[in-house]
């Protein structure tokens, strides 16, 4: 990411304002946050993801949803399973139907699959699973003891 930030600093305004063929500051913030999420540095991830949320318009539903999924992953990593599942459920139910497919559903499934065995019976986990079953085909949670 250090190289990405350095390269971004060399881009001209035409490149940093073009969302189709360029690379914007909001994309950099989101990708930065996503990288920190993947690496498990939730403090840095949350900072970058908050910046990305601010830079994307609220009407950019898909991008905002994917940023929120990274935030939910951070919550899961710090042991906030119920909060992560509730936030994901709220996200899915509030998302326009045309955006409740594909990558958003896949990311929600990944979050659900990352729930620790000991937490699989929590109401928030069951509720998220139920929402996923009604919005898209979702495989059943693995039985307790398997993960």
Order of alpha helices (4+ residues) and beta strands (2+ residues): alpha-alpha-alpha-alpha-alpha-alpha-alpha-alpha
